[in-house]
Amino acid sequence: MQQLLGFDAYADARGFYVAYPDAFQPSGIRGGAHWNDGRGTAGMVQRGSDDVAFIKDMILDIGRRVPLDASRVYVTGASNGGMMTYRLGCETGGVFAGIAPVIANMPAPVFATCAPHAPLTLLAINGDADPLVPLAGGNVCQDVRFGCEGGQVASHTESVKTFAIANACDPVPQVETLPQQIDDGTLVERWTFLNCADGATVVGYIVRGGGHTWPPLPAQLAASGAQSRNLDATRTIVDAFFPE
């Protein structure tokens, strides 16, 4: 993540810290590192990692090492990490000022009990042609098997609206199609819930034609679907949380 996403350069330019925690890796199991994101799959239950506590403890540890502004802590992640991001937004009660899940929806068991602490800014990015995490919700990796944990997720709309409701935003979002920068078969829609309370913002990006990729990076696996070069997810997240 540190090598690919480019957050370090923005951190140096805009004056924030970035941490890159690793999910638990069972000894002797290749490719077995997964965040316990709340889907309740057999592998996650068996490993039993309390990753919510781990991330909270990590933030406290960072705060002992550097002059951390506890009112401006944010979290992002992709895929399993994005689902973990949703879980942190639902279950940490004021630890974070904002969350940015990418190519992820809220795990169904988390959705059933999610109670975000407002104000909490949300920025979510999904591809509508994602073959692994369905935009409309349902089975994760239904037709793809390469070590995926599976499980169930809520839809992109349900996931985002949970935070719009918690932040008392207008119930109907403003929808706009962003100008196409590159003709690569994708278009980006931005769904903005206006008039949220206490300065929060709730925005969902849907990459039409986009797959299970962090825009504008190419897919890491052939089964992940199409790349989109019409959105820079890293820049979008940084501009939302640490504007110039």
Secondary structure, DSSP 8 states (H G I E B T S, - for coil): -HHHH-HHHHHHHHT-----------TT-TT------S---HHHHHH---HHHHHHHHHHHHHHHS---TTS-EEEEETHHHHHHHHHHHHSSSS-SEEEEES---BHHHHHH----SS-EEEEEEETT-SSS-TT-EETTTT--SS----EE--HHHHHHHHHHHTT--SS-EEEE---SS-SS-EEEEEEE-S-GGG--EEEEEEET--SS-TTS--SSGGG-----S--HHHHHHHHHS--
